[in-house]
């Protein structure tokens, strides 16, 4: 189970890195075509935007899995272990509920926008919302694992 969890978190981190490299390549192409070749390539800006959205949400999943998201632990660090673990579980449950709402909302947005195409290239706008659905689904899984780990340490 730990190997699968580690593989999934590394996969999301790698995907985020790949999307960043693709954004860099796309923007370099945009600058080259616009200022060197004097050709306007309209799809590069929108494609970079789509890649950026995917990069952010894949990176968010990796951050949750590796527990590297921003946390202020000044008060928690001074509490006894049992109370600290209880607050951490409560925090994970709140984040879980938020991500559940996000996941369900993204499914609705995917259904509503599946027929709508992007302006400059033939891809559905629902691809943007698919990034949210994929990320929030895996964040839910990661949060369950983290919550069970905290509960196991509590008991």
N, C-alpha and C positions, 0 to 999 in steps of 0.2 A: 504494500500500500504506500509506503514511504517513497519507493522508487517511482511509482506512478504519479504521486503528488509532485515529486521533484521534477519529473519529466514534463508534466503539464505546466508547472511554473516556468521552467526554462524555455518551453515552447513559446509561451506568451511573450517572454522577454525577447526571444529571438525574432518572433514575428514583428514585434514593435521596432526592433533594430532594422529589420529588412524594410519595413515601411518607411523608416527614416531615410535609409539609403535611396529608396525609390523616389522619395520627395526631393532629395538633393539632386538626383539625376534629372528629374522632371523640371525642376527650376533652372538648372544649368542649361538644359535644352531650350527652355523658354527664353532665357537671356541670349543664348547663342542665335536662335532663329530670329529674334526680334532685333538685336543690335548688330549682329555680324552678317547674317544672311538677308536681313531686311524682309523677312517673311513673318507674318503674324500667324501663329499656330494657336487657335482658340482653345483647344482641349487641354492644354498643359496646365492652365490655372485651375480649372475645375478638377482635373485629375489629381493635382497636388492637394487640393482641399479634401477630396475623398480619402486619399492616403493618410492625410493628417488625422482625420476622424478615426480611421481604423487604428492608426498608431497610438493615439491617446487611449482608446478603449482597450486595446490589447495590453498596453503598458499599465493601465489601471488594474487589470486582472492579475498581471505579474506582481504588481505592488501589493495587492491583497494577499496573494499566495505566499509571498516571501515576507510579509508583514513589514514592508519598508515604506508604507504610506505615512503621512505626517500624523504624529500623535504627540499630545502633550501629557507627559507622565509625571509631572512634578508632584502632584498630590498622590497619585497611585503608588509611586515609589516609596512613600512614607507610611503606607498602610500595612497592616498585617497581611500575610499571604492569602489567607482565606477570603478576607474582605476584598483584596485586590482582584483575586480570581473571580469573585462574584460580580464585581464591577466590569471586568473584562468580558465576562459572558453576557452581561446586560448590554454592553456596548456592541458586541457581535450580533446579538439578537436585533438591536435597533438597525444596524447596518444591513442585516439580512432582510428585514421588512422593507427598508427603503429599496434595496435591490430587487426584491420580489415585485414591488410596484413598478419599478423601472423595466423589468423584464416583461411583465404583462402589458404595460403601455407600449413597449417597442414592438411586441407582436401585433397589436392593433395598428400601429403605424406602418408596419410592413404590409399588412393586408390592404390598408387604405391606399398606399402609394405604389403598389406593385406595378400597376399599369402606366404610371407616369415615368417618362424617360428624362434623363439628364439633358441639359441644353445643348452641349457641344459634342457628346459622344453617346453611342447607343447602349446605355446601361440604365437600369431602373434606379430611380431615386430610393427605392426600398433598400438598396445595398447600404446606404448610410445607416438606416435603422437596423439593418442586420448586424452591423458592428456592435450596436448597443445590446441587441438580443444575445449574441454570442458571448460578449464580455460579461453581461450581468448573469447569464446562466452559469458560467464557470465561476464567477465570483460567489454565487450562491453555494456551489459545491465546495469551494475553498472555505467559505465561512462555516459551513457545516462541519468540515474536518477540524477547523480551528476551535470551534465551539466544543466539539466532543473531546478534543485534547485538553481544553481548559477544565471541562467537567470531570474528566478522568483524574486530572491533577488535584481538583477540589476534593473529590471523594477518595 
